[in-house]
Structures are given as C-alpha cells and as structure tokens.
Amino acid sequence: MAIVFNEKDSTFTLHTKNTTYQMKVDQYGVLLHLYYGARTEGNMDYLLTYTDRGFSGNPHDAGQDRTYSLDVLPQEYPTFGTGDYRSPALIVKNHDGSFACDLRYYGHQITNGKYYLQGLPAVYAEAEEAQTLAIFLRDPVSGVQVRLMYGVLPEYDIITRTAIVKNKGSEPILLEKVLSASLDIVNGDFDLITFGGRYAMERIYNRDRMEQGSIVIGSRRGYSSHQFNPMMILAEHRTTENYGKCYAMSFVYSGAWKGKAERDHVELTRLQMGLHDENFSYPLAPEEAFVAPEVVMSCSTSGLARLSQNLHDCFRSHLCRGKYKESSRPILVNSWESCYFEFDGETIYKLAQDAADLGIDMVVMDDGWFGKRNSDRSSLGDWVVNEEKLGMPLGKLIERINALGVKFGIWIEPEGVSEDSDLYREHPDWAYVIPGRNPERSRSQLVLDFSRKEVVDTMFEKICAVLDQGNIEYVKWDCNRSIGNLYSHDTYSQSKVLFDYMLGVYDFMERLVQRYPNILFETCSGGGGRFDAGMLYYSPQIWTSDNTDAIDRLRIQYGTSFGYPVSCMGSHVSAVPNHQTGRITSMNTRGVVAMSGTFGYELNLSRLTAEEKEAVRRQIKTFRKYEKLIQQGRYYRLSNPYEDALVAWEFISKDQTEVLMSAVAQEVHGYMLIPYVKFRGLKRGTMYQDQTTGKMYPADALIDMGLPVIPSKEEYAATQMYLKIVE
Ligand code: GLA
C-alpha cells in the first residue's frame, strides 16, 4: 500500500519506492507536515518541537499552552489568518471582508488510481500504478472546505498535489491566493535551484543559498515564461549530481505562476508552488468550487541526477500522451530559419525535395502561409490559406510533398491576433484591450480572449478547416507574446480572466488532440517561453529555444534537462554563421547537440555543400541508431557548462547494456589541460566496449577515474562515444 492511514496516531504516510512522506492530524485537528525523505517506517512526530517562543502566538484552542504555535510548526497547507505569519498557501477573503481561514481536518479518503482534474492537464496512471489520498479540511466559521489531493506513483518516486477549494458558506467569497503545494521542512541548510533566463536564453541554471527570508520566482505574463521556468529544486547545500537530498516541484500549468522558498525565523524551510496571486482574485459563490492546477513533487536522497530522472520517467510515460509519446518521431526540416516569410509553394516543395534526398522525413511550413502574412505585422487570426502566395491550394502542395515520400507539418498561433486582420476588424472586442485605453503591442500583436467560449469555438473551427485540407501530420503551436491589456467584458470574471484564459487554451488543445490523434504536436512560445509540464500533456515535444546556436544550446538544454526529458526538447541543426549569435560551429557539433533532443533541421538545405549533405545523411543514420537510447534511456549530466570547458552528458539504457556519451568543447586554449569525463550509471564489475575502436574499459574505472577526452585543436569540437557492455 502506497498510502497508509494510522488511526492510532492519526498519521498519513505516503510511500514511494525510495521515499516516504508523512503528515499528522494533531489534537486540534490541524494537519501538520512531518517528514519527506528517504523511505522509512515509523512515526516521525518526534520531529515536532514545542517550546514557548516570543511573538509566535497560540490558537485559542491551546488554552494557556504557550508552547503550541502555528507560527513555528510545519504545516501541510498553511492559511492566512491563523497565527502563522509565514507565507500562506491559501488566502480567502470572507464576505465580511476579513481574511481568516482556519482549516481543520474532518475526513479523508484513499482510493486506487490517480485523481484527474477536469479541464486541466495532470499526471495520469492506471488503478494499479497509483493511489490517491484526499484529505478534507474546513474552516468552521466560514464553511470554506479544502480538499487536499495527493497522487502517489510509487515506482516513479513521484507525489502529485493539488487543492480544491469549495465555498460551503451562504455568502460569496474571494480566493486571493490558492497554491497547489506547500512543503515545510523543519531543518536543513538549503540552496534553491531555479531556471531563469530570457528570450533565446531560457532555463539558465541559478543556485542560491537560502538565508532567512525568501526567494520568489514566477511569471505574471499569463504564460509560464522565458524568464523563469515553473520548476524548482530545493537542495541541501552539499547536494551534487550524485550525492545528497533534494526536492523538486514542477507546475503542471502553462499560465501565470509563482514559486517561493522561505526560510523562517526558526530555520524551517517552506517550499511553495501554484498560481500567481497577483492579477488573481477568484470569486466563489456558495457551492462553487475552485480546482487548482497540479504540482508534481519528487525527492531524491542520492543527488540531482536521480531527481531529474524521476521527473523524466514520470513525464515521458504518465504525462505525455498520444501516438508519439514514446515512439520514434519524424526528423523534420522547418522552414523558419530556412526562408522566414519569404516563400511560396515551390520554395516549400523544394525544401521537401532536398529533405527527400537527404533522408529527412518531414517538412514543416512555418509562419507566413495565411491571410496576407508577409511579416509579423499582420494577419494573425485570419487562418485562411494564402493560395495566391503559395501559388497552389494547400491540399495540392501537401499531395506533391507526400508524393516525394515526405510528410508535411504546419505552424499555427491560434491565441494571437493582429490589429491588421479581418478577424480584429470584425471582432475588436475579442482581443484583450481595455476600453478607453490604447493596448500595449508586442511583436505588433494582441491576444485573443480565450476565456470566452465563442472565441475558442470560432478559432477551433478556423484551425480545423485548415488542418482538414490535406494530410497534415505535425502542428507547431506557437504563442508569441505575454498577455497584457487584460480585460473581461463580463465584470464578474474580471479578476479571474487570466486563469480562465488558460482553461480556454487547454480546452482548445484537448479538442485538437482528440480530433487529430495522428498529428504530432509541438508547442512553442517565441522558442521556449511556454516550456512546462502542462504543455507536455498536449504535445510530447516543445520547441526549446529560438536560439539554435549549438554552444548556447549546451546551457539551455542543460538547464532544461533538470526538469524535462530529452524526448521533449525540440532541437535542430541550423545554418552557420548562426542566425542568433553569428557563431560558426561544425556540422558535427551542431548534430551532436541537436541529437540531445527531438532532432531536426532548420536551414536552407539547398545551400549545403555536397560534403555537408553527406554529413547530414550520416547524422540521420547516427540519430536513428541511437534514437531509442536517447529518447528512453537514462540521462546523466556529466559536467557543468558554467564551470567546465568540456560539456559532457550521457544516455544509458535502463538495462545498463548500452551507453552513448557526448561531449562538446566550449573553449580552446594553448596547452589545454585534459578533462576526464566520469561516466555514471554503468554496471559495476563489468567491462564496456567502445563500438568504434573496439577498446575495452572497466566500468569501475570509467565511473571512478573517468575517460580522458583529448582536446582537439578545432574550435567547439564534439565527440560521441558509443559503448556496449561485455558480460
Ligand atoms: C516564434 C517561434 C519561431 C517561429 C516564429 C514564426 O518566434 O519560436 O520558431 O515559428 O515564431 O513567427
């Protein structure tokens, strides 16, 4: 049993393969958090300490006992107004204007299988793979009820959490803040690892020491954002890739969010994640309920690599869905960096011809095929094929491309609208614009109000009308601006419109994946601006960044790998000098880096020299050879691109028989010191054979001493080494 309720001492214990999570209902009905760490039996309530602490008040129920204070005890779901002055997970504004909400336990339920959340993405599991715990709490005065949900996937060391808040009172209330998870850890010296960045440089690894106070990350942009990724890790200060305790929280949501780590006055650390509470004030009429999106948590007591692998495995098999979730993906060439807006049907057809010649499976026609779209200043919303520009109907173009043996994919951006579009001229009120104010433009576009059903329905019909014009096997769903000018024409919805927007997007995506089960979806947002677990529920791959420079990608993909499997990272070989950085790297280096992702191309293939074309053909063969290992193997970061000149990483099959090590030199200097790359996850006591040279290596030596990788005199040189076990 993954979930155990011990009636005698009122504890809930959640066991996964390697971890245990424990809570307790205390004598006042307060739900306290006890423990999250290495798997263990027993009751950990000995960790709670009771002493009189000044300025930490005491609930009335405690009588004259000054040693009981919610201001210092570890709580499972802290609320505002109970005497806990630390960061609350829930703030309710009652009808009388007060903010108090004092939640006490009144029941629970344990069921087999994993709960699901209507209208929201969430981890899923079969009845025998997971268990669900629902804990019922209520505030006796207002009637507010909270159901804390826990999904336990023992095999994956994963616990999911969320909260459902119901107004059981007789008056309307406002939810001012509803986080999905809050985790109190009574002691420890921690670092918070976050993934910040910006457009074209997403998920940059940051590691900050926790001092008294808090570190807050998040996005107010209406989408998960380039600036901070909704994933964070709390790691004991000494934790490394292969040592130490660490916790991850990843938000299965793509809109505005907040993550926070707070170290309080008694050195307890509180880690929290959920919806951003600014621009959010959710009205709940009597009997209405609010369902918060899910947070996925994992704990590793053996370092960061294991923590990442837990998330990778869970997301790959229990969050991604559909035909392509674990199967081989088409290698594609995307038209964006190949020709931007300058193309006609023949240009795309020529790209497909070159693709066929090189062994590339699919051509994707990116932005520019609809309305009068010849730049990013117009036509979003007018999802009508520009047959004049293409010189032929879309169906005809697809047929001709398919006749070459090449698949066809297309780009869309359903949420965007240009002021210069027929849609906007017809329905100006469908875009977020505050009446009486001029809207803020971004990339010359506005955002459609997807919180409105008629908008979602109309856009869905328009997009389907395009997708039904031929054999479209891939869709890139883009979203190219932050949401501003927020306004709802329905006053009641004004303060919840940003959340309802996201529900509208998810509704659209759900309908799309149901209607087109054979289409491979890749989501995107100006590159990797909406790279989150929520999107993975609808698209098994996400465009990682608009920055396709192989060397910058080392950092971007490194950061991304902490929270997301390689099988979902869109990664392409592009032209040199690189369009974002001007850097020149070899075809080999670009290939090795792009292979640590979904692998594809993004350049004008006909400009390649005969030699480069040969290299592409070889690359494709290489990728196909290692594809399964890359997609489904265990991923290890072998170095840190912020510290090491040589960046190395490894894929190893789960049965430990096959290993692919890749390495790229970020620097060349005179008299280079020789880096030793230490392998991970090999089967100790065995030998591994390099499949190119035939040379044998003892697993223990590769793990403990490493492999010297002799620097080459070529700038940014890359190598791959493929080994097999010799039993
Ligand atoms: C975004 C995407 C790019 C490309 C352009 C098209 O920036 O990230 O890959 O699709 O839009 O306008």
Residues whose N, C-alpha, C, O or C-beta is under 5 A from the ligand:
A	BS01	GLA	W336 D366 D367 C524 S525 G526 G527 D546
